[in-house]
Amino acid sequence: MSPRLRRAAIRTRAVFGLAFAQLRRSPGRTALTVLAVTLAVLSVTLLASLGVGVVETGQNGLENAGRDIWVTSEPIASESDGAANPIVGAHAMSAEMTQRDDVSSASPIAMHELYVATDDEVERTSAVGVHETHDGFGFEAGGGFETELNHSDGNYSAADRPTEPTTEELVLDPGTAESLGVSVGDTVYIGTSRATARDNEFTVVGIASYYSQFLGTDVETVPLTDLQAVAGTTGTDRATFVTASVEDGADRDAVAAELDAAYPGYDVRTSDEQIGSMVEERPLVLASGATLVGLSLVGGIVLTVNLFALVAYQQRDELAALRAVGLSRWVLAGTIGVQGLVIGLAGGVVGLAATPLLTRGLNRLTAAVVGFESLLRTPVEVYAVGLALAIVVGTVVALLTGWRAGRYARLEHLEA
């Protein structure tokens, strides 16, 4: 080994030895510093998880629906609730789509303002009308429903669509069920205004917040034709969306382009394009998610910088003594830097280990309070950013603060 390498090895061992000696000398300070780094990591991982979840919630909602193509249009004015479902003749459109060789199924989805009542209480809420519930609905109690006749199949007939509710079953949001004090098997009444709230008797067959987690409010799930009958839109057959699934092997983009040409009065989008459209229509959602991620990074870095500046300041007397006996500023900076590496590694590991536990707890809280399930999302990138903050940023900041502290570490500090 050359003399230069030997001196470097000796200096490195000295730096690590001094760093570990300082950590052992003040175990209480070391533990508090590790705790502070843990909190900095958690501030990054939890806030970033919330930001990611805000952006991904709507996207996953469309993906979980399992539909390849979405047909919609701009809502039109309505005297009753401010906006009406824009698609007219939704069942006929769905039937026409289903007859295509490259489309496996198609069905409308309607959305309406709804009043749900018992004998004593009335709740204003929202409703989604679908033909049937599906796998992944996440029932807290009970089950779903399935209409007797799929009015969107190839045997569609306008005369088959009932003008009065026939299934008379619905799935309530947990918040609505709790407010009304009802459970599976109980009877409720629904209508589109307070005056008609008790005109239609329905049985609660399930409790689930499937659509609520995407819309951020209590949403009830009602058979589509029943909801149209209650809302008085059976004749015009209005819907908010018509969704379609393509056959295996079919080109989704090509099918969407052909449907767009076939229905020029409507917007035909693939599921990815529909997600993009939703983001464009709700820029605050994307902005809030990006802001949360940005704040988590800035806050974590600021906390880490202040933390290791304080660590170096608390060791000013020891650094002054080491400087007085002839150690260079590089050695002093290295000593603080190694402390930053060790503390950052320990705090980072503890913070990452605590992240999934706190995420699960916060997700349960948000699900109970606002109806969003799994709002906090922790992809691998979130853990990587948290660990990088603890180790990389912690070590670099510690080196810089150690170098700066070495500049002012003088014998005068000891004499004072």
Disulfide bonds with the S-S distance in Angstrom:
none
